[in-house]
Amino acid sequence: MDHGIEEVAPIVRPTANYMLRTHCDPHEDMFALRAYGPLIRIDGEGATQRGVDYLWQAMGYDVVRQIFSDHENFTTRVRLTEAQPINGEGIPIPPQMIGQIGTYDPPEHTRLRGMLTPEFTVRRIRRLEPAIQGLIDDHIDVLAAEGPPADVQVLFADPVGGGVLCELLGIPRDDRNEFMRRMRQNVDLSRGYKARAADSAAFNRYLSSFIALQRKDPDEGFLGMLLRDHGDDITDEELKGVCTALILGGLETLAGMIGFGVLALLEHPDQQRLLLAGREESDRVVNELLRYLSALQQPTPRMAVRDVVVDGQLIKAGDIVLCSILMANRDEALTPNPNVLDANRESGPHVAFGHGIHHCIGAAVARTVLRMAYQSLWRRLPGLRLAVPAGDVKLRNAFIDSPDRLPVAW
């Protein structure tokens, strides 16, 4: 097919560090990469691992939104072998990805999301708020008893992020510590593959047992209500995938955003007062932190299912595109002075939760938890401050960015 467009984008080799962060910000090498344009071709280890000569890296706000919204030309279901068709039809879902809605295309995506969406209504979230507040208060008590100083990431952000997901799913309280330990070890990239695989297997055994119990006697949790309403229309394997996607998409993202948000607010005290000024102001703070920090840097890659032109560049069928949420949200096409944290700004909709059919289904839950966590911390510990130099805060080696330790005093 002749698109009348000459492929002129150079192939750029990024540094090994470009996907890392510098504190709360994108790595300076990512900014250097974006100087080539909002959509570029890159080679290197990432391309080699996917069996292609190069990848496309999207970093501009408009480009990322276009790709996210175009599910007719892009799929999240990447081919397992070169023998599989590029157009997405007939590409099987790998067994380990069944039920993980982020890898589904319509019509399977439409069917599964239609079942899940009613469980994330504002009414359902409000029913969870007392339990979420109790969880937050309990862990502020732990933090206060430990310090000062105390580690707000390990003692507060991590258990609150994980506890909310357990509360949502209906995981029994006695099982939660082990449940979250297995999950966190499974995404800890500093551990070997065999160790992580063992934790993954144990986690899957637990989920299978939990789903079997819920099928017999569904409770008021997310899984129980889903089974009560759609039990005959969803398989156990799909339920396992749904739970895994929710936990992987929420546990580390929530924990990372709580920790990063505390760090960013400590470094921008002028923004702290808005947290307690009122609901509208606190919601603006949370929205700006999501834009500014974007704990999930790059979501599931997209594969072009046919030739398509984006930003004047021809992306060919079979090409793989990485989309940087972090850089898209730091683009002046979205808002002026994007590298400044300012909750009073007026800007367009950011893409911290994605865009299009794969927009995060738990976005409203995440916003609620973040608002409650930040407000509760500053109400209880109004003199909160870093207990170490900001440069000493290290990041965790995991799929989603997060402070590893965050010592604070008050």
N, C-alpha and C positions, 0 to 999 in steps of 0.2 A: 504494500500500500504506500503510495507516494503522498506524504503529508506536506511536501513543499518546504520542509524545514531541514536544514543541514545541521547535523550533530556537531557542535563546536565546543561543547563544554569540556575543559581539560580534565584528565583523570588526576586527582590529587592524592598523594599519600599522606594521610594524617599521622601525627605523632602517636606514640603509645599512650600518651597522657590525655588525649583530647576528650575522652569520656569521663575523666575524673572531674572533681570539683576543686575550686579554691575556696575553702570555707563554705559560705552559702551561695557563692557565685559559680557560674560556668568556668571551667578552666580557661586560662588565657589562650590556649591553643585552639579551643573551640571558636573563640572570637576571631582568631587568625584564619581559621577555616572558612568562617562565614564571609570573610572579606572577598572570597571568590564568587559569592552570590548566594541567593536564598535556596538554590537547588544545585548541587554539584555531584560529580562522580568521584568516588574514592576507591582506592584499592588497599590492600593490606590483609591482615589476619582475618578480619571479619568476612571479607569476600572469599578468601580461600576456604574458610570453614563451611561456607554455604555452596561451594563448588561452582562459583561464578568468577568472572574476570574482575568485576568491580561491583560496587553497590552505589545506589543513589543515596545521598544524604540531604534530607530536606530540613532547613533551619529557619526559613522565613515564615512568618505568621500566616500570610495569605496562602502560601503553597501548602503548608501543613494542613490548614483547614480544608483546602480543596481536596487533598488526597484522602483525609479522614472521611469526608462527606461523599466520596465517589465509590460506593460499593459495587457499582456496575463495572468499573474498569480496574478496581483493585480488590484483592482478596487477602484475608489474614491467614488463609490455609495454604501455606507454602508446600510445594511439591516435595515428596520424600525421595523420589528418584527422577532422573531426567526422562524416563519412559512415561511418566504420568502426564496427562494433558495439562496444558497451560491455562486453559479457559476456566479451570476450577471445577468443571463438571466431571464427576466420577473420581475426583481425588478423595480417597478415604480419609476419615478422621483417625489419626493414630489412637490406639486404645488408651494411651495415657492422657489424651486430650478430650475424650468423650465427655460431654456435659460442660466443658469450659467454653462458655458462650463467646469469648473473645476470639475463638478460632472458627466460629461458625459463620456461614453466609446465609442469606435468605434462600429458600424458605425455612430451613431448619432454625436459623437464628430468630426469625419472626415467631415461630411456634414456641421456642423455649423462652424467649424474652417475654412473650405474652403471659406465660405462667408466672414468671418471677416478678414482673413489675408491680402487681397489686400488693406484694409484701413490702414494698418500699414507699408506700404512701405516707403523707405527712401525718395522718392519723396513727398509722402503725409506729412511726418514729416517736410520736409524742407518748405513746404507751411505754416506750422503752426509756424515756428520759429519767424517771425516778431511779431505775436500776443503774443507768449510766452515771447519774449524779452520785449515787451511793458508792459505785466503784471508784470514781474520781476522789471522793472524800476519803475513802479508806486508804488510798495510796498517797494522798497528801499527808495523812496521819503517819504513814510509814516513813515518808520523806522527812517530816518534822522530827520524828523520834530518832532518826539516824543522824541528823545534823544539827546545826551547820558544822562543816560542809556536808553535802550529800549529793549523790549522783541522780539528777532529775531524769536522765535518759533511762537508766537501768531500773530505778525504783519507782518511776512514775510513767514516763512515756511508753516504755515497752509493755508493762502489765496492763495499762489502760487500753492501749491499742489492741492487744490480744484479748483482753477481757470483754471488750465491747463485741468483738466478733463471736466469742463464745456465748455471750448473752443473746446475741441475735440468733445464733443457730440453735440455742438451747442445750449446749454442752453442760453436763452436770458439774457443779462447782468442785467436787472432789477430783474430777478428771482434768481440770483446766491447766494446772501447772505442767503436768506431763504432756498434755496435748500441745501447749504452746512451746514447750522445750523441744519437742520433736519437730515442730514446724520451723522454728528458728534455726535449728541445726541443719535442717534440710536445705535452707537457702544461704547458709554460711559458706561462701566460696573458698574460705581459707581451709576448709576441711576436705579430705579426699573424697573421690567419687564413691568408693565402696561404703564409707561411713555414712555419707548422705543417702545412699541408696537403702541402707539398712533402716535409717530413720523414716524414709519414705514408705518402705514396706510396712513398718510398724504403724505408721499413721493410717495407711490404707486399710489395714486390718481393723483398726479402731473404728474407722468410718463405716466399714461394712457391718460391723456389729451394731453400731449406733443406728444406722439406717434400718436394720432389721427390727430393732426395738421400736423405732418410730412407726414403722409400718403396722406393727401389732397394736400399739397404743400411742397414737400421735398426741403430742402435748401442744402448748400454746406458742412454742418457738417457731422460728422461720421454717425449719424443716418439717415440723409437725403440721403446721398450717398448709404448707405446700402439698404434703401428702394427703391431707384431708380434702383439699380442693381438686387435686390433679393426680392422685395416686395411681389411677389406672392408665394415665397418659404419659408417665415418666418412668424410666427404668432405674434400677439401682445404680447402674454404671453412670447414668446421666446425673443422678443425685450426688454421687461421689464427686463427679467433675464439677458440679455447681458449687458444692461445699469447698472444694479445693480452690476454685477460682475466687470465691469470695474471700477465703482466708489469705491466699497469696496476694490478692489484689488489695486487701484491706489491712491485714495485720502489720506488715512492714511499712506500708504507705502511711497508715495512721500514726504508727509509732515514730516514723521518720519525720512526719509533718509536725507532730507535737514537739519533738526535740528541736528540730530546725526552727520552728516558730518561736519557741522560748529563746533560743540563741539570737534570732534576728530581733526580737523585741527587746532583749537585754542590750543589744547594740544600738537600738533606736528608741531611747526612752520617751521621745516625743510622741511615739505611736501608742505607748502603753495606756495613757489616760483615756484614749478612745474606747478601750476595752470595756470600761465600766461606766461609760457615759450614757449608754442606752442600747437597745437591741439593734437599731439601725446602724449605729456607729460600730458596734462590735462585729456585726455581720460584714461591714466594709473592711475591718481589720483582717478578718478571716479570709475574705475574698482576695485582698491584696497579698497576704502571705502565700496563698495558694499560687497566685500568679508569679510572685517573686521567687519562690523557692522550688516549686514543682519537684517534689521528692522522686517521682517517677520520671526519669529523664527521657527514656525512649520506650514506647509501648511495643506491642507485637508488630514485627515488620509487615509491610504490605508487598504483595507481588502483583505486578501488572498482568491482567489476564488477556489484554490485547494492546496493540500500540496505542499510546495516548500522549497528547502534548500537554505538558505542564510548564508554566513559566517560559514558554518558547522553546522548551527542550523536548525532544522525542524520547519518551520512555518506551522501550520495546517490550512486547509480550514476553513474560518470563523474568524480566528485570525485577530486582528486589529493592525496595525503598525503605530506608530508616527515617523516621520522623522524630526530630528533637523537640519535645514539648517544652523543655527548659529554654531553648534558644528562641522558639516561636513566641513564648511569653516574655522574652526580653528583646522584642523587636519593636522599633519605633512605628511600624505599621499598625501595631496594636495600641500603643500609648506613648506619649512623649516621655523622655527621660526614663526609659524602662529599667535601667539599672539602679534606680532609686526606689527605696521602699516608702510609699506614701499612700496611706489609706484614704486620704481625701481626694485622690485623683478620680477623674472621670475617664473611663476607657471602655473599649469594646469588650465582648465576652472572651475571656481567656480560654486556653485549651488544657488546663491542668487535669481535667477529667476526660479529655478526649473531645470528640465531636462526631456527629453523625450517628449511625446505627450502633456504634460501639461506645457511645458516651457512657461513662461509668454509671452503672445502675444504682450504686450505693452512694452517689454524690451527696444527696441530702443528708444521709446518715453521717457522712464524714464531716460535713459543714457543722452539723449540730454538735458532734463530739468535740471538734476543735474549739468551737466557741465556748462550750462548757468547761473544757480543760483549761484554756487560757484564763478565762474569767475566774475560775475557782482558785487557780494558783496565785493570781495577783491579789485576790481578796484575802486569802489566808496568809500569804507571805508577801506583803506589800514592799518589803525591802529587798526583794530578790535581786541577786547580782551574781556574776560569774566569780567562781572561786579560784580560777586559773586564768592566765593570759589567753585571750581569744585564739591566738595562734597555736596554742597547745591542744585545742579541741580536734581530735582525730575522727575520721569518718570510718564507718563500718564497711567491711568487704562483703557486700551482699548484692542481690539483684536490684534492690531499691536503695537509694541513698539515705543515710541516717547518721547522726552523730554516734560514735561508739560509746564514749563516756562524756558526760556533761556536768561536771562538778559545779554546784552553786552554793551560795551562802545567802543569809538574809538578816 
